[in-house]
Amino acid sequence: MRQGSGGQAVIRFRAAGVSLLLAHLLLVGWLTLRPLDVPWMTAANLSPFAGIKADLTLGPAAATRRIGGELLLLAPLGVLLPMAGGRLFVSPWASLARTVAAGALISLAIELGQTGVPGQVVDVDSLILNTIGVALAHVLFVPVCRARLRRRKQQRIRMLPRAGHDVPQGATPTISRVGIAP
């Protein structure tokens, strides 16, 4: 169910979400799909968690940088996709499932797009970490933000005057009598 009242606010909220989403996707596309000039390339990693295990053997600092970078690359989608959707009253599980599925598909499209880019290789661990990053961002921020927005909306509804109370309505408008034209 979408918000019924405050239509302008909903439109502005969704427009901001769509604009930020497009800007983020353009940045991610530039970062991941640009050709790299490298002297040699590793083979594609198609076995899950093999790259993560290799990163962990490099030491804590390098592993944190590499794994954290993959987690953070698409993490903003966990917030921007629901924001662009503009739904305030929705099941948290359905929202999480939709957002994670969309994040996984976007990550898969990026990985498949990298097959034709010089210097870029496919890594299934990137797909896994990107999807986990989207899910974590969604779980950490979206329920809190939606609850806050719902409370704010309920407060505005309570502040509106109700019918039947002592609210000055002003004079009743009158319609001037106009004769029928011949």
C-alpha positions, 0 to 999 in steps of 0.5 A: 500500500502506498502512501495516500496523503501527502502526495507531493512528499511521496513523489519527492521522496521517490524522485530523490531515491531514483536519482540517487539510485541512478547516480550510484549505478553509474558510479558502480558501472564506471568502477567495475566495467572500465577496461584495466591495463594489466600485465597479466590476469588471473583466471575467473573464479567460479568456485564459491568462497575460494577467493574469500579464503585466498583473501584471508590468507593475505593478512587481516588488513588486506582481507578487510580491504578486499572483502569490505570493498566487495561488501560496500560496493552495492550496499547502498542499493539496500537502502536506495531500492526501497527508497525508489519504490516509495512504500511505507507500509510493506512486509519487512520480509517481502521488502528484504526479499525484493531488495536482495533479489534485485541486488543479486541480479544487478551484481550478476549483470555486472559480473556477466558484463565483465566477461567482455571487458579487458582486464576484468574477470568474473568472480563468484565471490564478488556476487556473494559479497555484493548480495550480502552487502545489499542485505546487511544495508537493508536490514540495518537501515530500512526498518528503522527509517520506515518506522520513523517515517510511519511515526511522523505520518501518524503524528501529522494525522493526529495534529489535523483537526477532526470533524465535529470539534470546535473548528471555525469553518467560516461562512457558508458560501452562497451561490448567486442566482443567475437567470436562464439564458434565452 
